[in-house]
Amino acid sequence: MRREDMEKYIEYLSQLIPEKDSLKIVKTEAAKYYKEHTPQECYAIFPVLYQSDNFQIQEVGVFLAGYVADRYPDALEFLRNTVSRHESWKVQEILAMAFDNYCAGIGYEKALPVIRDWFTDKRANVRRAASEGLRVWTSRPYFKEHPEMAVELLASHKEDESEYVRKSAGNSLRDISKKHADLVAAELSTWDLSSKSVMQVYKLASKFICKD
């Protein structure tokens, strides 16, 4: 892709995206670009967009990296090793969505090893992206048919050292409990609630489970 075309697109985004945060525009423009361009073009431009001083243009780049990460392993590594270090929590929200785009692209069952790998990363932003990005987990293919797998993965973070990650796991389990209350309740019944961290996740996860 020509540098001139990249610069024109960045100028277009600069004029289109308001100074006020607009996730809807960012998502729409990223999806539009991906639909209208080849994977190679998306792969070429996402690092350039990420270098912008405008964090919303950076977010378009993050989305595009997620769209092509199933084809380009280094795009996935870019999300994991570069975007996860971004200081903006807003960009971290996009990281989670981009990870879900990757999982959708490759297929959620096929993505399981990567999901597990991200869940064990030393960086909280990476672990949280895996938990938060797939919400509502049981609305995703594979996990819709195998909700027990989603519960198992999320429950493994009931004692995560990061409150940020624990809250995401608890809220994700709460989502699942709306349709699979018995499954989540069975998992929660095995937890040692003497731990403050575990209790925090338990309170979030059990919110919609009826108690006698």
N, C-alpha and C positions, 0 to 999 in steps of 0.2 A: 504494500500500500504506500502510495506516495506521501511524503512528508507534507506536501501542500494540502492534500485532502484531509489529513489528520488535523492540520491547523485550522482548516475551514470548519471541521466538525466541532472542534473545541470552541471556536468563535461562536458557532451556532448555539452550543450549550450555554456559553457565557451570557448570551443575550436572552435565551429562553428561560433559564432557571433563575428564579428570584432570589434575592439575598436571604429571604426567610426560608427556613427549611421546608422542603417540599418532597416528601418521599414518593408521593404519587407520580410526580413528573419524572423523578429519577428512575423509578421502576419502569414507567411507560417508555421513556427514551431508550433505556438499555434494552428492553424487549424489542422495541422497534428496530434498533440498530442490528441486533442479533438476527432478526427475521429478514432484514433487507441486505445483509452482507454475509460473506462466506466465513466459516470458522477461522480460516487463516487471517482474514482481515480483522476479525474480532480479537484474535490472539495478538496481532501486531499492534493494535491500538490500545489495549487495556493498560499496559505499563506506562504509556505516554499520558493517558488520562489520569493515572494515579499520581503522576508528578505535578499535577495542577495545584495551584495555591487554593483553589476553590474546593472545599471538602465534598460538595455535592457532585462535582465533576469527577472527583476521586471515586465517589460511590458508584457512578456509572461504570467506571473501570473495574471496580470490584465485582459488580454484577456480571459484566462481560467475562471476567476471569472464571466465574462460577459456571457460566453457560458453556465454556469450552474446556473446562477442567477434565471432563471425561475423555477428551481427545488429546489433551496436552498435559502430561503429568507435572510439568514445571509450573503450569498455571495453578494447579492444586497446591503445590508447594509454596507458591507465591501467596496464596490465601493463608496458608498455615503459618508460614515463617515471617512474612512481611506485614500483611494486613492485621494479623493478630497483635502486632506491636503498636498499632496506631493508637494515639492517646484519646481520640474521640469515641465516646460510647455510641454515638450515632453511627459511626463507621463500623463498630462492632456489631450493631444490629444488622447492617448490610452483610457483614461477613457471615452471619448465621443464615441469612436468606440465600446467599451465594452458595453456601455449602449444601443447602437443600436443592438448589438448582443442579449442582453436581450429582447428588444422589439420584435425582429424577432422571438426569441424562444417562447415567450408567445403569440405572435400575436399582431400587432400594435393596433387594436381596443381594445383588452383586456388590453393592456398596458396603455391606456389613463389615468386612474386615477393616475398611477405612474408617467407618463409624467407630468401631472398637478402638482403633488406633488413635483417633482424635480424642476419644474419651480418656485415654491414658496419657495424653500429652502433659508435659510439666507446666504449660501455660494455661491459666484459668480461662483466658479468652477463647482458646481453641476448644477446651472441654465444653465451655458454655455454648459455643457455636454449634456443636454437635447436638446438644440437648435442646437448645432453643430453636434451631433452624427447622427441625422436623415437626414442630408443633402444628396442628394436633397430630401426634404420631400415628394414631390409628385411623387417620383419614388418608394416610399414604399407602400406596400399593405395597404389598407384602405384609406390612405391619397391620393393615386392616384385617388380613386373614390370620395373622400371627400376633395378636396383641400381647401374648405372654412374653414374646421376645422383647417388645418395647418396654414392658414392665421390668423385665430382668435387667436390661441395659440401664434404665433410669435409676432403678433401685440400687445399683452398684455405686451410686454417688450420694447415698444418704449420709456418708461421713466424709465427703469431700472437704478438703482443707479450706476451700473458698466458699464463703457464704453466697456469693454471686452464682456459683454453679449449683449449690444446694437448692437455692430458691428456684432456679430454672427446672431442676429435676423434680422438685416437689410440685410445682405448678403444672408440669407436663403429666405427672401421675394423676393429679387432680382432673385434668382434661380427660384422661383415659377413663377415669372412674365414672364419668357421666354415662358411658355405655357399657362399661365392664366393671361395675362396682364390686362384684364378688371376686373377680380376679385381683383387683388392687387390694381389697380387704384381706384376702388370703396372704398376700405378700406382706402387708403391714403387720399382720398378726405375728410374724416371725421376728420382728424388730425388737432390739433391746432399747427401750425408751429411757433408760437411765442416762443415756448420752444426750447432752444438750443439743448437739448438732443433729442427731437423729430425730430428736423430738421436734426440732424446727421443721424438718422435711415432713415428718408425720402429720403435723398440724395442717400443713399446706395440702398434702396429698389426700387427707381424709375429710376434707371440708364438705364434700357432697355425698359422703357415705353415711347412710342412716345408722344410728346407734340406738340400741335398745336401752 
